[in-house]
């Protein structure tokens, strides 16, 4: 699967269940909800960032809404740096909380063998997430959060497309 098809498959409404486990506290938590993903035009109010202006024409942009809360939505802008013939790709994902340029995070990604792996560094934490499709209506992911002491949190998510 190529990178464009991978991101297109994410569009739609998803029922999601995510289980978090804290290795240090030996506690777990499960969260259920609904996720809405749709492709949008790059928001002009995010265009004042020089880096994004440079890459804007090479970006795919999506809006993500959790549990129909329109006040709390994220904008995901995906910059595809390299895409080669064997359907592997890499690039950068910018995530804007509530359309705010000030609350942006940055992750690097790699798509290999139909698995998208993202790498994010936040302060002392390193976050790795793997996302893959079992079929077009079932998406799975696993995440690991590490610090200088090793892995501290893990999570697993399953999502079923409802439309």
C-alpha positions in Angstrom: 0.0 0.0 0.0 1.4 3.4 -0.8 1.4 6.3 1.6 -1.5 8.2 0.0 -3.8 5.2 0.2 -2.7 4.6 3.8 -3.9 8.1 4.8 -7.0 7.9 2.7 -8.1 4.7 4.5 -8.1 6.7 7.8 -10.9 8.9 6.6 -14.4 8.3 8.2 -16.0 7.6 11.5 -14.4 5.1 13.8 -15.5 3.4 17.1 -12.3 3.1 19.1 -11.2 1.3 22.3 -7.8 2.0 23.7 -6.2 0.3 26.7 -3.3 2.0 28.5 -0.9 0.3 30.9 1.5 2.0 33.2 4.4 -0.4 33.9 5.7 1.6 36.9 2.3 1.9 38.6 1.1 -1.5 37.3 -2.3 0.1 36.5 -4.4 0.0 33.4 -7.2 2.2 32.0 -9.6 1.6 29.1 -11.1 4.4 27.0 -13.9 4.1 24.4 -15.0 6.7 22.0 -15.7 7.8 18.5 -13.2 9.3 16.2 -14.0 11.3 13.0 -11.2 11.8 10.4 -11.7 13.9 7.3 -9.4 15.4 4.7 -9.4 19.2 4.6 -7.6 22.1 2.9 -4.6 23.4 4.7 -6.0 26.1 7.2 -4.7 29.5 6.2 -4.5 30.6 9.9 -1.6 28.0 10.2 0.2 29.4 7.2 2.2 32.0 9.2 4.9 29.5 10.1 7.7 29.7 7.6 8.5 26.0 7.7 4.9 25.1 6.9 4.7 27.7 4.1 7.6 26.1 2.4 6.1 22.6 2.7 2.4 23.4 2.3 2.1 22.3 -1.3 3.5 18.8 -0.4 1.2 18.3 2.6 -1.9 16.2 3.2 -4.1 17.8 5.9 -6.7 16.1 8.0 -9.1 17.2 10.8 -9.6 14.8 13.7 -12.5 15.1 16.1 -12.9 13.0 19.2 -16.4 12.1 20.5 -18.1 14.8 18.4 -16.5 17.6 20.5 -16.0 20.3 17.8 -14.3 22.6 20.3 -11.5 20.1 20.8 -10.3 19.1 17.4 -6.8 18.5 16.0 -5.4 19.3 12.6 -2.9 16.9 11.3 -0.6 18.0 8.5 1.5 15.3 6.9 4.6 16.2 4.9 5.8 13.3 2.7 9.5 13.7 2.2 10.4 10.5 0.4 8.2 8.0 -1.4 9.7 5.2 -3.4 8.6 2.4 -5.7 8.4 -0.3 -3.1 5.6 1.6 -1.3 7.8 2.7 1.6 7.8 6.4 2.6 9.0 8.7 5.3 8.3 12.3 6.4 6.9 14.5 9.2 3.5 14.8 10.9 2.6 18.1 12.5 -0.3 18.0 15.0 -2.0 21.2 15.9 -4.2 21.2 19.0 -7.4 23.2 18.4 -5.9 24.8 15.3 -3.2 26.5 17.4 0.2 27.0 15.9 1.5 27.5 19.4 0.4 24.0 20.5 2.0 22.1 17.6 3.9 18.8 18.0 6.1 17.2 15.5 6.6 13.5 14.8 8.7 11.7 12.2 7.1 8.8 10.4 8.0 5.8 8.3 5.7 3.5 6.3 7.2 0.1 5.7 5.3 -3.2 4.8 1.9 -1.4 5.4 2.8 -0.4 8.9 3.0 3.3 9.8 5.5 4.0 12.6 5.7 7.4 14.2 8.5 8.7 16.4 7.9 11.7 18.7 10.2 13.3 21.3 8.7 15.4 24.0 11.0 16.6 26.8 12.6 13.4 28.2 10.0 11.1 26.6 10.3 9.1 23.4 7.0 7.9 21.9 6.8 5.2 19.2 3.4 4.3 17.7 2.7 1.6 15.1 -0.5 1.8 13.1 -1.8 -0.8 10.6 -4.9 -2.0 8.9 -6.2 -5.5 9.2 -8.7 -4.6 6.5 -10.3 -1.3 5.3 -12.7 -1.3 8.3 -10.3 -2.4 11.1 -7.3 -0.4 12.3 -5.0 -1.4 15.1 -2.2 0.5 16.9 0.3 0.0 19.7 2.2 2.7 21.5 5.2 2.7 23.8 6.4 5.6 25.9 10.0 5.5 27.0 12.3 7.7 29.1 15.9 7.3 30.2 14.8 4.5 32.5 13.2 2.4 29.7 9.6 1.8 28.8 7.1 3.3 31.2 3.7 3.1 29.4 2.2 0.9 26.6 -1.1 1.1 24.9 -3.1 -0.9 22.4 -6.0 0.4 20.3 -8.5 -1.2 18.0 -10.8 0.8 15.8 -13.8 -0.2 13.7 -14.9 2.0 10.8 -18.6 2.7 10.9 -18.8 5.1 8.0 
